C-alpha cells in the first residue's frame, strides 16, 4: 500500500535533485528548470498531506503554486532572452560582473 | 525692595556682559567707566537694602524662578537679604567699586583692558550670588563661579613664561592660576560632600529648612556635614594645608589681589562658616578644630610674612593671618565678631593692596622691598594710605583693626582657651612688626631704587581720590562696632564677654596694644633709617625656613605634584595605551580583518551565492532541529 510517507520520500528526493541542480548548474536556464523541479516537489508534498488530512487547503495551495510558477517562468524566460541578447551567453561564470 | 535686590545682584552681571562685548577690541576707557558706574549702582542698591534691613529689622526673601524641580528635589533661584548677607553685599560692592575705578588707572597701559573689566565684574557677580543665595546649591554656584573668575584673573597675564621657583616662587601667572583652581577644586569636593550629606539627611537645601531640621539629626551626621563644609571653606579661605595658592595668586594684576583678598574670594570661607552657624554651633568639636586651625594659621602666616621681601606677598600673608583670626572667632562661637573683622579687614586690606599697586606702578613692577626705600617723597598720598591701612592692620587704637582684632583676642580669653589667646596676642605683635617693616622699607630710609634707575611717580589723582572711602572706613569703621553688634545679632547668635572677662578687659587691651606697639617700635628701630642687612641672620636656618615658606611648596612639589605626574605618566603609557587603547583598537582591528576575510565571498557569481544560501538554509534547519530536540 502506498502511504503518505512514500509520497513524502518521493517529494524529498525530487527536492534534493532540484537543490543539487541549483547548486551545481552553471547555466541560468538549467537553474530555472531546477527551481521548477523543487517547486513541484513541494507541490507533491502539499497534495499528499492534503489528502492525508482530508483538507483541500493544501491542494488549493498547490494550484496557486503552479499558477505562480507559470507566470514566473514567463517573466523569467523574458529576462533570460534579454540577458542572452546582451551577453551572448547564459553561463553564470561569464555573467559575474559584481566581484567584491 | 525686591527690585533693589535684583539691581544689586545683576548690575555687576550687566557690567561684565557689557565689557565682554568689547573684549576683543582695543582699550576703551568708557568700558571701565561704565563698569565702575554699574558697580556703583550695585553698591547704592546694597547700601539702600542695608538701611532698609537696619531700620525695619526684617529680611527680604525673593524667589526669582524655579531652577531644579525633579521628584522631591526643588531648588529655586532664591535670594535672601538679611543682616549677614547685606553686610557682605555692602562690603563686596563697595570694595569692588573702588577696585573698578582703581583699575581704570592701573590697567591704563594694558592692551586687554576691556577683557579685564569683564572678568572683574563677573568675579563680583559670582560673589554676590554666593552671599545672596538662600540655599546651599546657589551658594555652590557662586562658589564655583568665584573659582573660575579667580582662575581667569590670576592667569590674566597668561603669556608670561614659566621660570624656576628660585627666580619667582609662583613660577608664572598661568601656573599660579592653575594651582589656585586645582587646590580649590580639592576643597570644593569636601564642600560638595557636605552639601550631599545635608541633602540626604534633611531632603532640602534651603537654609531655613535645613537649620530648622538640625535638632533631628544625629551628632555624627552633623559632625560629618560640618567638617565637610569646613574643608570647602579651608580651600577658598586658604587655610593650612591648602594655603599655598593664596600667595602665588599674587601673579595676577594688583587690583585682582585687592579683590580676592578683601571682597570676593577668601572671605567666602568665613562667610560659609558664619552662614551655616547653626550647624557649627551644634558641633563643638569641629568648631574647636576651626578655632585651633585658625589660630595656627594666624601665627604660621605671620611668621612667613616676617622675612618676606615681596611687597604683595607680605600683604598676602597678612590676609592669611587675618583669615586665621576670623576663623578663630567663628570657631569660638563669636560669629558676629568674625563678620565684623571680615568687614573691617576688607577695607584696610583693599587699601593696602591698592597702595601696593601704586608702588608697583611707580617702581616699574618691582616688588622687592629691599630695592625700594624713601618713596615717601615721591608718593605722599600712597604713603598716607598705606600707613593708615598698616596701622589698622596692626590694631592700633582707634583704627578699625583695633576693635575687631581686640574683640577676637578677648573672645579667646573669655572662652578660657589661653593657649589660643597667647598665640593670637603674639601674632598681633608680629602683624604690627611685618606691616611696619614693609612700610618703613618701602617709604623711608635710603633711596635704594636709584640704583635701578627708576623714577617713581605718584598715581593718577582720580585713583587716589577713589581710594579715599576705603581709607576713611579703615579709620572709622571700628566705632560702629556697638551698633553693628545690635544689628547683626538679630540673626546671628549674640556673643558677650563674661563678667570675669569684663573685669580684665582694660588689661587685655593694654597687653594687645603693647604687643602691637612693640612690634611697630621694633620695626622702626630696625628699618626706619634704611636697610642694614644682617647676613648672619639671613643665612640662619630659621630665616631660610620662613623665607621658603617652611619649604611647603617644595614639599608639595616633591611629594604630591611629582609623584602624581609620574603616576600619570605610567597610567598614560602603560594603562591607557596598553590596555584601554589596545582593547578598543583590537575590536576595531578584528572587525576590519573579518571584513577583509569575508569580502572574498562576494564573487559576483550567482551560483556561489546560491550555494551560500543553501548552506545558510541548512544551517537554519539544523539549528531549528536542535532547538526543537532540546526544547
Interface residues (C-beta under 8 A of the other chain):
Chain A: X19 X22 X23 X25 X26 X28 X31 X92 X93 X95 X96 X97 X98 X99 X100
Chain B: X599 X600 X601 X602 X603 X604 X605 X606 X607 X610 X611 X614
